[in-house]
Amino acid sequence: MISPQRREEIIDALRRGTVPKSSLDAFAVGLERFETALDEELQKVATGGSVFKAVRGDYGCGKTFFARWLVDRAKKLGFATSEVQVSETETPLHRLETVYRRLNERLATADTAQGALRNIVDGWFYTLEEDVLAEGLIDPSDEGKLVARAEELMEQRLTKVSEAAPMFSAALRGYRHAQRNSEPATADGILAWLSGQPNVSANAKRFAGVKGDIDHFGALGFLQGLLTVLRDSGHPGLLVVLDEVETIQRVRSDVRDKSLNALRQLIDEVDSGRFPGLYLLITGTPAFFDGHQGIGRLEPLAQRLHVDFTTDAKYDNPRAIQIRLPAFDLSRLCLVGSRVRDIYQQHSQARSQIGILCDDQYIRVLAEAVTGKLGGKIGVAPRLFLKKLVAEVLDRIDQHPDFDPRQHYQLTLANHEMNRVEREAQANSVDDIELDL
């Protein structure tokens, strides 16, 4: 049973035309085949292993939905998560220091939706103090001895971090000392530097004994440090999603080659065991994985990610390094629509009306109409279909007792509400398919 708050979050996201951030299993369709393999991989990560996974699928087949669905499953197991959208300008893949910064900006846990680094670090220091008290050797009222022993234990724990990233451990020390000295501005600056932010004040860096900014190679060491802190503070692992990596096909050839090499480096570092507790997921289109402007430009990367997809999709191996998402068909689209309708119905004042006026038959009519407007391309239709279903049909039934979508609603698609892929699908339609709703 989904809580009222979760239902509202799901409906609000679909109304905006975006993917909800949680409870996606409530209307996930066609992903059951992946559950066992992915849960096994998450368990492997939770016990100190690491996993790299690539997800391929055409535009509209649900790659972002799949990633959010996996993020949701990981959070329920206690993982920290971060979703990073690869972008030519905002997050170029060949600049790993920028990827690390975005990772921290979007770092989330079950109780913190974004920017969770402070809570994670503070939780780590709290765990140190709890471990000191559990030793039973120091009177809890003796704050001086408690602090001294906690710092001694901190140094022992930081030994593992220092081996990989000396500056990471130095920043943690500085952050802790700034907190103890009641210097919140300095502590904030140090934490910002630790998360990869540029333009941190010289005073904050001087206090922590660090210099400069995190670079491409330093970012990998800092990721190791972050994984150590996560594990010691009770999180079994970190799931990082690099979404839409196919965007690197649109950059200059030299930048593209650097990005592909950075991706190869990440795969090799994960395979080498450098990042225990990391699950790294990338998503991309088939053209990226198969085309000459994608991973085919770098032979070692193509070799690492190659999977044979010439057999029937029903025989795919979910344990492979690369998996493909099933394309949407009309029955799957209608089933998603019916589940969304049922979720909406649970918190509506017009429950009986929704069940009558937006039954499965009407949902199929609406799905066919949206698909028809998009040149019959079902894979492109889910986002707009669900947005129309919620914002233009269900909301109206809920608010207007005399509204009947079969009589009072005519589907329209405006240019400004569609993304590039949806507009291209509409433009490629031989003629608009008019259906009487």
C-alpha positions as CSV (number, residue, x, y, z in Angstrom):
1,M,0.0,0.0,0.0
2,I,1.4,3.4,-1.0
3,S,1.2,6.2,1.5
4,P,-0.9,9.3,0.7
5,Q,2.3,11.4,0.5
6,R,3.9,8.9,-2.0
7,R,0.8,8.8,-4.1
8,E,0.8,12.6,-4.3
9,E,4.5,12.7,-5.3
10,I,3.9,10.1,-8.1
11,I,0.9,12.0,-9.4
12,D,2.6,15.4,-9.2
13,A,5.6,14.1,-11.2
14,L,3.5,12.5,-13.9
15,R,1.4,15.7,-14.1
16,R,4.6,17.6,-14.9
17,G,5.7,15.0,-17.4
18,T,8.7,13.8,-15.3
19,V,9.7,10.5,-13.7
20,P,8.7,10.1,-10.0
21,K,11.6,9.7,-7.6
22,S,10.2,6.9,-5.5
23,S,7.6,4.1,-5.3
24,L,8.2,3.2,-8.9
25,D,7.5,-0.4,-8.3
26,A,3.8,0.5,-8.0
27,F,3.5,1.0,-11.7
28,A,6.7,-0.6,-13.1
29,V,5.7,-3.0,-16.0
30,G,8.1,-5.4,-17.7
31,L,11.0,-5.0,-15.3
32,E,10.3,-8.2,-13.4
33,R,12.9,-10.1,-15.5
34,F,15.7,-8.0,-14.0
35,E,14.8,-8.1,-10.4
36,T,16.6,-11.2,-9.3
37,A,19.9,-10.4,-11.0
38,L,19.9,-6.7,-9.9
39,D,19.1,-7.7,-6.3
40,E,22.0,-10.2,-6.4
41,E,24.3,-7.4,-7.7
42,L,23.2,-5.0,-5.0
43,Q,23.9,-7.7,-2.4
44,K,27.4,-8.2,-3.9
45,V,28.1,-4.5,-3.5
46,A,26.7,-4.5,0.1
47,T,29.2,-7.2,1.0
48,G,32.2,-5.2,-0.3
49,G,32.1,-5.9,-4.0
50,S,31.6,-3.5,-6.9
51,V,29.5,-3.6,-10.1
52,F,29.4,-1.8,-13.4
53,K,26.2,-2.0,-15.5
54,A,25.2,-0.5,-18.8
55,V,21.5,-0.1,-19.8
56,R,20.6,0.4,-23.5
57,G,17.3,1.4,-24.9
58,D,15.8,3.7,-27.5
59,Y,14.4,7.1,-26.6
60,G,11.1,6.7,-24.7
61,C,11.6,3.0,-23.6
62,G,12.1,4.0,-20.0
63,K,15.9,4.2,-19.3
64,T,15.4,7.0,-16.7
65,F,12.5,5.2,-15.2
66,F,14.6,2.0,-15.0
67,A,17.4,4.0,-13.3
68,R,15.0,5.6,-10.8
69,W,13.4,2.2,-10.1
70,L,16.8,0.7,-9.3
71,V,17.6,3.7,-7.1
72,D,14.4,3.2,-5.2
73,R,15.3,-0.5,-4.6
74,A,18.8,0.4,-3.5
75,K,17.5,3.1,-1.0
76,K,15.3,0.5,0.6
77,L,18.4,-1.6,1.3
78,G,20.1,1.4,2.9
79,F,22.3,2.5,0.0
80,A,23.2,6.1,-0.7
81,T,22.4,7.0,-4.3
82,S,23.2,9.7,-6.8
83,E,21.7,10.4,-10.3
84,V,24.0,12.4,-12.6
85,Q,22.9,13.4,-16.1
86,V,25.8,13.6,-18.5
87,S,25.8,16.9,-20.3
88,E,28.1,18.5,-22.8
89,T,28.2,21.8,-20.8
90,E,27.1,21.0,-17.3
91,T,28.6,17.5,-16.7
92,P,31.1,16.5,-19.4
93,L,32.1,12.9,-18.8
94,H,35.8,13.5,-19.5
95,R,36.1,15.8,-16.5
96,L,35.7,13.4,-13.7
97,E,36.1,16.1,-11.1
98,T,32.9,17.7,-12.4
99,V,31.2,14.3,-12.3
100,Y,32.3,13.9,-8.7
101,R,31.0,17.3,-7.8
102,R,27.6,16.6,-9.4
103,L,27.6,13.2,-7.7
104,N,27.8,15.0,-4.3
105,E,25.3,17.7,-5.2
106,R,22.7,14.9,-5.9
107,L,23.8,12.5,-3.2
108,A,20.7,11.1,-1.5
109,T,19.7,8.6,1.2
110,A,16.4,7.3,2.3
111,D,15.8,10.3,4.6
112,T,17.6,13.0,2.6
113,A,16.4,13.7,-1.0
114,Q,19.5,15.6,-2.1
115,G,22.8,17.0,-0.8
116,A,23.2,14.3,1.8
117,L,27.0,14.6,2.3
118,R,26.8,16.7,5.4
119,N,24.4,14.3,7.1
120,I,26.6,11.4,6.1
121,V,29.8,12.9,7.4
122,D,28.1,14.1,10.6
123,G,26.6,10.6,11.0
124,W,30.1,9.2,10.6
125,F,31.5,11.3,13.4
126,Y,28.4,10.4,15.6
127,T,29.1,6.7,14.9
128,L,32.7,7.3,16.1
129,E,31.5,8.7,19.4
130,E,29.0,5.9,19.8
131,D,31.8,3.3,19.3
132,V,33.9,5.1,21.9
133,L,31.0,4.9,24.4
134,A,30.4,1.2,23.5
135,E,34.0,0.4,24.6
136,G,32.9,1.3,28.1
137,L,36.3,2.7,29.1
138,I,35.3,6.4,29.3
139,D,32.8,8.1,31.5
140,P,30.2,9.7,29.1
141,S,30.2,12.9,31.3
142,D,34.0,13.3,30.7
143,E,33.7,15.3,27.5
144,G,37.5,15.9,27.2
145,K,38.4,12.2,27.3
146,L,35.4,11.4,25.0
147,V,36.6,13.9,22.4
148,A,40.2,12.7,22.6
149,R,39.3,9.1,22.2
150,A,36.9,9.9,19.4
151,E,39.7,11.7,17.5
152,E,42.1,8.8,18.2
153,L,39.5,6.4,16.7
154,M,38.9,8.8,13.8
155,E,42.6,8.7,13.0
156,Q,42.5,4.9,13.0
157,R,39.5,4.9,10.6
158,L,41.1,7.6,8.4
159,T,44.1,5.4,7.8
160,K,42.1,3.5,5.2
161,V,41.0,6.8,3.6
162,S,44.4,8.3,3.7
163,E,45.9,5.5,1.7
164,A,43.6,6.4,-1.2
165,A,43.1,10.1,-0.7
166,P,45.3,11.9,1.9
167,M,43.6,15.3,1.2
168,F,40.1,13.7,1.8
169,S,41.1,12.6,5.3
170,A,42.8,16.0,5.9
171,A,39.6,17.8,5.0
172,L,37.6,15.5,7.3
173,R,39.9,16.4,10.2
174,G,39.6,20.1,9.4
175,Y,35.8,19.9,9.2
176,R,35.7,18.2,12.6
177,H,38.0,20.7,14.2
178,A,36.1,23.6,12.8
179,Q,32.9,22.2,14.3
180,R,34.6,21.8,17.6
181,N,35.9,25.4,17.5
182,S,32.4,26.7,16.7
183,E,33.5,28.0,13.3
184,P,30.5,27.1,11.1
185,A,31.5,29.2,8.1
186,T,34.9,27.4,8.0
187,A,33.3,24.0,8.4
188,D,30.9,24.8,5.6
189,G,33.8,25.8,3.3
190,I,35.8,22.7,4.1
191,L,32.7,20.5,3.4
192,A,32.2,22.3,0.1
193,W,35.8,21.7,-0.9
194,L,35.4,18.0,0.1
195,S,32.4,17.7,-2.2
196,G,34.4,19.1,-5.1
197,Q,33.1,22.6,-5.2
198,P,35.4,25.2,-6.8
199,N,36.1,28.8,-5.4
200,V,36.3,27.8,-1.7
201,S,37.8,30.4,0.5
202,A,41.6,30.3,1.1
203,N,40.9,30.5,4.8
204,A,38.9,27.3,4.9
205,K,41.5,25.4,2.9
206,R,44.3,26.7,5.0
207,F,42.5,25.7,8.2
208,A,42.1,22.1,6.9
209,G,45.7,22.1,5.4
210,V,44.6,21.4,1.8
211,K,45.5,23.2,-1.4
212,G,44.0,23.9,-4.8
213,D,40.9,22.1,-6.2
214,I,40.1,18.5,-6.9
215,D,41.4,17.4,-10.3
216,H,40.5,14.5,-12.6
217,F,42.6,12.0,-10.9
218,G,42.0,13.3,-7.4
219,A,38.3,12.8,-7.9
220,L,38.7,9.0,-8.1
221,G,40.6,9.0,-4.8
222,F,38.0,11.1,-3.2
223,L,35.3,8.7,-4.4
224,Q,37.2,6.0,-2.5
225,G,37.2,8.1,0.6
226,L,33.5,8.7,0.3
227,L,32.8,5.0,0.0
228,T,34.8,4.3,3.1
229,V,32.8,7.0,5.1
230,L,29.5,5.6,3.8
231,R,30.4,2.1,4.8
232,D,31.6,3.1,8.3
233,S,28.4,5.2,8.9
234,G,26.1,2.3,8.2
235,H,25.4,2.5,4.4
236,P,26.1,-0.8,2.6
237,G,27.0,1.0,-0.6
238,L,26.6,3.8,-3.2
239,L,24.6,3.5,-6.4
240,V,25.7,6.1,-9.0
241,V,23.7,6.6,-12.2
242,L,25.3,8.3,-15.2
243,D,22.3,9.0,-17.3
244,E,22.3,9.8,-21.1
245,V,25.9,9.0,-21.8
246,E,25.0,9.1,-25.5
247,T,25.3,12.9,-25.4
248,I,29.1,12.5,-25.7
249,Q,28.4,11.6,-29.4
250,R,27.5,15.3,-30.0
251,V,30.8,16.8,-28.8
252,R,34.0,17.5,-30.6
253,S,35.9,14.4,-31.6
254,D,38.8,15.1,-29.2
255,V,36.4,15.6,-26.3
256,R,34.5,12.5,-27.3
257,D,37.6,10.4,-27.3
258,K,38.6,11.7,-23.8
259,S,35.1,10.9,-22.6
260,L,35.2,7.4,-23.9
261,N,38.6,6.9,-22.3
262,A,37.2,8.2,-19.0
263,L,34.4,5.6,-19.2
264,R,36.9,2.9,-20.0
265,Q,39.0,4.0,-17.0
266,L,35.9,3.8,-14.7
267,I,35.1,0.3,-15.9
268,D,38.6,-0.9,-15.3
269,E,38.8,0.7,-11.8
270,V,35.5,-0.9,-10.8
271,D,36.7,-4.3,-12.1
272,S,40.0,-3.9,-10.3
273,G,38.3,-3.7,-6.9
274,R,39.4,-0.1,-6.3
275,F,35.8,0.9,-5.3
276,P,34.3,-1.6,-2.9
277,G,30.7,-0.7,-2.2
278,L,30.1,1.0,-5.6
279,Y,27.4,0.2,-8.1
280,L,27.9,2.3,-11.2
281,L,25.1,2.3,-13.8
282,I,25.2,4.1,-17.2
283,T,22.3,4.5,-19.6
284,G,22.5,5.1,-23.4
285,T,20.9,4.5,-26.7
286,P,21.7,1.5,-29.0
287,A,23.4,3.9,-31.4
288,F,25.9,4.8,-28.6
289,F,26.7,1.2,-27.9
290,D,26.8,0.0,-31.5
291,G,27.6,3.0,-33.6
292,H,31.0,4.3,-34.8
293,Q,30.4,7.7,-33.0
294,G,29.9,5.8,-29.7
295,I,32.0,3.2,-28.0
296,G,33.0,1.8,-31.3
297,R,35.6,4.6,-31.5
298,L,37.5,3.0,-28.6
299,E,38.1,-0.7,-29.2
300,P,39.1,-1.6,-25.6
301,L,35.8,0.0,-24.4
302,A,33.7,-1.8,-27.1
303,Q,35.3,-5.1,-26.1
304,R,34.5,-4.6,-22.4
305,L,30.8,-3.7,-23.1
306,H,30.0,-6.1,-25.9
307,V,27.0,-8.3,-25.5
308,D,25.3,-10.3,-28.2
309,F,21.7,-9.0,-28.7
310,T,21.0,-10.9,-31.9
311,T,18.9,-13.6,-30.1
312,D,15.3,-13.1,-29.1
313,A,15.0,-10.6,-26.2
314,K,13.2,-13.1,-24.0
315,Y,16.5,-15.0,-23.8
316,D,18.6,-12.0,-22.7
317,N,20.9,-12.4,-19.7
318,P,20.1,-9.9,-16.9
319,R,23.5,-10.6,-15.3
320,A,25.5,-9.4,-18.4
321,I,27.5,-6.1,-18.2
322,Q,25.1,-4.6,-20.7
323,I,21.3,-5.2,-20.7
324,R,18.6,-3.9,-23.0
325,L,15.2,-2.6,-22.0
326,P,12.1,-4.1,-23.7
327,A,10.4,-1.7,-26.1
328,F,7.0,-0.5,-25.1
329,D,4.1,-2.0,-26.9
330,L,0.5,-0.9,-26.7
331,S,-0.6,-3.5,-24.1
332,R,2.3,-2.5,-21.8
333,L,1.5,1.2,-22.2
334,C,-2.2,0.5,-21.3
335,L,-1.2,-1.5,-18.3
336,V,1.0,1.4,-17.0
337,G,-1.9,3.7,-17.6
338,S,-4.3,1.5,-15.6
339,R,-1.9,1.3,-12.7
340,V,-1.5,5.1,-12.6
341,R,-5.3,5.4,-12.7
342,D,-5.6,3.0,-9.8
343,I,-3.0,5.0,-7.8
344,Y,-4.9,8.3,-8.5
345,Q,-8.2,6.7,-7.6
346,Q,-7.0,5.8,-4.1
347,H,-6.7,9.5,-3.1
348,S,-9.6,10.9,-5.2
349,Q,-12.9,12.1,-3.9
350,A,-14.5,10.9,-7.1
351,R,-13.3,7.3,-6.9
352,S,-16.4,5.7,-8.4
353,Q,-16.5,8.2,-11.2
354,I,-12.9,7.6,-12.1
355,G,-13.5,3.9,-12.4
356,I,-16.4,4.4,-14.7
357,L,-15.3,7.3,-16.9
358,C,-11.6,6.3,-17.2
359,D,-12.0,2.5,-17.4
360,D,-9.4,0.3,-19.2
361,Q,-11.2,0.7,-22.5
362,Y,-10.9,4.5,-22.4
363,I,-7.2,4.2,-21.4
364,R,-6.6,2.1,-24.5
365,V,-8.4,4.7,-26.6
366,L,-6.3,7.5,-25.2
367,A,-3.1,5.5,-25.6
368,E,-3.9,4.8,-29.2
369,A,-4.6,8.5,-29.8
370,V,-1.4,9.7,-28.2
371,T,0.6,7.1,-30.2
372,G,-1.2,8.0,-33.4
373,K,-0.2,11.7,-32.9
374,L,3.4,10.6,-32.6
375,G,3.5,8.7,-35.9
376,G,2.6,5.4,-34.3
377,K,5.8,5.2,-32.3
378,I,4.7,3.7,-29.0
379,G,8.2,3.9,-27.5
380,V,8.1,7.7,-27.7
381,A,4.6,7.9,-26.2
382,P,4.8,7.0,-22.4
383,R,5.7,10.5,-21.0
384,L,3.1,12.4,-22.9
385,F,0.5,9.7,-22.5
386,L,0.8,9.7,-18.7
387,K,0.9,13.5,-18.5
388,K,-2.3,13.7,-20.6
389,L,-3.9,11.0,-18.5
390,V,-3.2,12.7,-15.2
391,A,-3.4,16.4,-16.0
392,E,-6.1,16.5,-18.7
393,V,-8.3,13.5,-17.8
394,L,-8.1,12.3,-14.2
395,D,-7.7,15.8,-12.7
396,R,-10.8,17.0,-14.6
397,I,-12.9,14.0,-13.6
398,D,-11.8,14.6,-10.0
399,Q,-12.7,18.3,-10.0
400,H,-15.7,18.5,-12.3
401,P,-18.6,16.1,-11.5
402,D,-20.2,16.5,-15.0
403,F,-16.9,16.0,-17.0
404,D,-16.9,13.0,-19.3
405,P,-13.7,12.6,-21.3
406,R,-15.5,10.8,-24.1
407,Q,-17.7,13.8,-24.6
408,H,-15.7,16.8,-23.4
409,Y,-12.1,16.0,-24.1
410,Q,-10.2,16.2,-27.4
411,L,-6.5,15.3,-27.4
412,T,-4.1,17.9,-28.7
413,L,-0.3,18.0,-28.7
414,A,1.4,21.4,-28.7
415,N,4.9,21.9,-30.0
416,H,6.1,23.6,-26.8
417,E,5.0,20.7,-24.5
418,M,7.1,18.1,-26.5
419,N,10.8,17.3,-26.3
420,R,12.9,17.0,-29.4
421,V,12.3,13.2,-29.9
422,E,8.6,13.6,-29.6
423,R,8.5,16.5,-32.1
424,E,10.5,14.4,-34.5
425,A,8.1,11.5,-34.2
426,Q,5.2,13.8,-34.8
427,A,6.9,15.4,-37.9
428,N,7.5,11.9,-39.3
429,S,3.9,11.0,-39.2
430,V,2.4,10.6,-42.6
431,D,-0.8,12.1,-41.4
432,D,-2.5,12.8,-38.0
433,I,-4.6,9.9,-36.8
434,E,-7.8,11.4,-35.6
435,L,-9.7,9.4,-33.0
436,D,-13.0,10.3,-31.5
437,L,-12.5,10.5,-27.7
